[in-house]
């Protein structure tokens, strides 16, 4: 049974799921953060849907008993530092899960921890927004996770499943995790980036056809790349997301990339359209929409 959890990254997604784990058993979860961040969290408090949470904070250099499960919820530009900060939390049996956007963090983690179980994972339909030390969400979404193939569940998947059941964290264990990861990548490439350049909350994509078409055009390029990788993303996959967009997301909700642009933070464009453009060149597949999005978002970052 998983009873010792370490989490790094207390943004919208990290804080939302940390609150559920804390509600289950406050002593079971540690939040890794720098001395400066911990002081700010302790002074100002972390507010999640209006309730103050005083997590068990720990500095990276403190030696602790290795965790049963490590959850990584940082932005991509924080992954290298997070890996260093986790060194005392990962033992030979620690399960590692990245809740980050994109399709590359698992490969990076597997290369550094080749003997640890790295379970592919991603978040779907969560609308958490962070402003300072306050996080709000109306829909906590769900965590999709598992081995690459989950026709039968591995012991590690079963352990995480039991934890999420205890903590009332919604989850899904897809039979084909790689297909699901690429599906989420397609979503992020589409709506995260177009929302950032249009400075648009979800209602713009729910209500304005031209915005919806712009979003889909970026996704179609990911579908073509997926085929080249042997992963069959189809129109039905797009429609599955379209239903979430129209029925499951708050009209006033904002993507994480739009929140980054509004706050003047570095975005994850390198790991979204940057990855699409790189793979497009490798497979000789044109990616004009993502080429444009990459340049537009880079310009936005340089105007902060």
ZAMARGU-4260 file (C-alpha; in steps of 0.2 Angstrom, whole numbers, plus 5000, padded with zeros to 4 digits):
<rodrens>
0) 5000/5000/5000 | 5006/5017/4996 | 5007/5028/5011 | 5022/5039/5008 | 5020/5052/4994
5) 5032/5066/4988 | 5026/5079/4977 | 5035/5093/4968 | 5027/5107/4959 | 5013/5116/4968
10) 5005/5125/4953 | 4987/5123/4949 | 4987/5104/4945 | 5000/5100/4959 | 4990/5109/4972
15) 4973/5102/4966 | 4978/5084/4968 | 4989/5087/4983 | 4974/5094/4992 | 4965/5077/4989
20) 4980/5068/4996 | 4981/5079/5011 | 4962/5077/5014 | 4965/5058/5015 | 4980/5058/5026
25) 4990/5074/5029 | 5005/5064/5036 | 5006/5054/5020 | 5011/5068/5008 | 5027/5079/5008
30) 5029/5094/4996 | 5046/5097/4990 | 5051/5116/4989 | 5065/5128/4991 | 5068/5137/5007
35) 5061/5153/5000 | 5046/5145/4993 | 5042/5136/5009 | 5043/5153/5019 | 5031/5161/5006
40) 5019/5146/5007 | 5020/5146/5027 | 5018/5165/5028 | 5004/5167/5015 | 4996/5150/5016
45) 4991/5140/5001 | 4973/5143/4997 | 4964/5129/4987 | 4946/5133/4983 | 4945/5145/4997
50) 4952/5133/5011 | 4970/5135/5018 | 4981/5120/5017 | 4997/5119/5027 | 5006/5105/5019
55) 5021/5096/5026 | 5035/5105/5017 | 5053/5099/5015 | 5068/5106/5007 | 5077/5096/4993
60) 5093/5094/5003 | 5085/5086/5018 | 5088/5067/5018 | 5072/5057/5020 | 5065/5039/5019
65) 5062/5036/5000 | 5044/5039/4994 | 5033/5025/4989 | 5026/5037/4975 | 5034/5053/4968
70) 5022/5065/4958 | 5030/5078/4947 | 5019/5092/4943 | 5032/5106/4938 | 5033/5115/4921
75) 5045/5108/4908 | 5058/5122/4911 | 5058/5116/4929 | 5061/5097/4926 | 5080/5097/4927
80) 5079/5106/4944 | 5065/5094/4950 | 5075/5079/4945 | 5090/5086/4956 | 5078/5090/4970
85) 5070/5073/4971 | 5087/5064/4973 | 5083/5060/4992 | 5065/5054/4988 | 5068/5041/4975
90) 5073/5023/4981 | 5074/5007/4972 | 5056/5003/4973 | 5049/5021/4971 | 5035/5023/4958
95) 5038/5039/4948 | 5023/5048/4939 | 5024/5064/4929 | 5008/5074/4928 | 5017/5086/4915
100) 5010/5091/4898 | 5019/5084/4883 | 5026/5067/4878 | 5044/5068/4882 | 5045/5069/4902
105) 5043/5050/4904 | 5058/5047/4892 | 5069/5059/4902 | 5064/5051/4918 | 5067/5033/4912
110) 5084/5038/4906 | 5089/5045/4923 | 5080/5031/4933 | 5081/5016/4922 | 5077/5004/4936
115) 5062/5013/4943 | 5044/5010/4937 | 5040/5026/4928 | 5021/5026/4925 | 5015/5037/4910
120) 5002/5049/4917 | 4993/5064/4912 | 4978/5075/4918 | 4962/5078/4908 | 4948/5090/4910
125) 4955/5099/4925 | 4952/5118/4925 | 4963/5123/4940 | 4969/5141/4940 | 4983/5148/4951
130) 4985/5166/4956 | 4999/5169/4968 | 4996/5156/4982 | 4978/5154/4978 | 4972/5139/4967
135) 4954/5137/4962 | 4945/5124/4951 | 4928/5119/4947 | 4932/5103/4939 | 4947/5092/4946
140) 4946/5082/4930 | 4955/5065/4931 | 4972/5057/4930 | 4975/5045/4916 | 4989/5033/4920
145) 4996/5015/4918 | 5009/5005/4909 | 5010/5007/4890 | 4998/4992/4889 | 4985/4989/4903
150) 4975/4974/4897 | 4980/4967/4913 | 4985/4978/4928 | 5003/4978/4935 | 5006/4978/4953
155) 5012/4996/4953 | 4996/5001/4943 | 4986/4992/4956 | 4995/5001/4970 | 4992/5019/4963
160) 4974/5014/4959 | 4971/5009/4977 | 4978/5026/4982 | 4967/5036/4971 | 4952/5027/4977
165) 4956/5031/4995 | 4960/5049/4991 | 4944/5051/4980 | 4955/5056/4965 | 4946/5053/4948
170) 4956/5042/4937 | 4956/5032/4921 | 4968/5017/4916 | 4967/5016/4897 | 4971/5000/4888
175) 4982/5009/4876 | 4992/5022/4886 | 5003/5028/4872 | 4987/5032/4861 | 4980/5041/4876
180) 4996/5051/4879 | 4996/5057/4861 | 4978/5061/4862 | 4982/5073/4876 | 4997/5080/4867
185) 4986/5084/4852 | 4974/5093/4864 | 4988/5103/4872 | 4995/5108/4856 | 4978/5113/4850
190) 4970/5123/4864 | 4984/5128/4875 | 4994/5137/4861 | 4979/5145/4852 | 4972/5151/4868
195) 4988/5159/4873 | 4990/5168/4856 | 4971/5173/4856 | 4972/5177/4875 | 4955/5167/4875
200) 4947/5157/4889 | 4937/5141/4885 | 4921/5150/4880 | 4930/5158/4865 | 4932/5140/4858
205) 4915/5135/4864 | 4906/5149/4855 | 4917/5156/4840 | 4919/5145/4825 | 4935/5153/4819
210) 4944/5150/4835 | 4938/5132/4835 | 4944/5129/4817 | 4961/5137/4822 | 4963/5125/4837
215) 4958/5110/4826 | 4971/5115/4813 | 4985/5113/4825 | 4978/5096/4831 | 4977/5089/4813
220) 4996/5091/4812 | 4998/5080/4827 | 4986/5067/4820 | 4998/5066/4805 | 5013/5064/4815
225) 5005/5051/4826 | 5001/5040/4811 | 5020/5041/4806 | 5024/5035/4824 | 5011/5020/4822
230) 4998/5028/4833 | 4981/5030/4826 | 4973/5046/4831 | 4956/5049/4821 | 4942/5061/4820
235) 4933/5052/4834 | 4948/5056/4845 | 4945/5074/4841 | 4927/5073/4844 | 4930/5065/4861
240) 4940/5081/4866 | 4927/5092/4858 | 4914/5085/4870 | 4925/5088/4885 | 4928/5106/4879
245) 4909/5110/4876 | 4902/5100/4891 | 4915/5098/4904 | 4926/5114/4905 | 4920/5131/4913
250) 4918/5144/4900 | 4928/5156/4910 | 4942/5143/4913 | 4959/5146/4906 | 4973/5134/4899
255) 4989/5133/4909 | 4998/5142/4894 | 4986/5157/4894 | 4989/5158/4913 | 5008/5158/4909
260) 5007/5172/4896 | 4995/5183/4907 | 5008/5181/4922 | 5023/5184/4911 | 5030/5167/4914
265) 5040/5156/4902 | 5028/5144/4893 | 5030/5126/4888 | 5030/5130/4869 | 5046/5121/4867
270) 5038/5105/4872 | 5022/5108/4862 | 5024/5116/4845 | 5043/5114/4847 | 5041/5095/4848
275) 5028/5095/4833 | 5040/5105/4822 | 5055/5094/4827 | 5045/5078/4823 | 5038/5086/4807
280) 5056/5088/4801 | 5061/5071/4806 | 5046/5063/4797 | 5046/5076/4782 | 5028/5081/4787
285) 5024/5099/4785 | 5018/5108/4801 | 5014/5126/4795 | 5001/5130/4809 | 5013/5124/4823
290) 5028/5133/4815 | 5018/5149/4816 | 5012/5146/4834 | 5030/5143/4839 | 5035/5159/4833
295) 5020/5169/4839 | 5022/5162/4857 | 5041/5165/4857 | 5037/5183/4852 | 5024/5185/4866
300) 5037/5178/4879 | 5050/5192/4873 | 5037/5206/4875 | 5035/5203/4894
</rodrens>
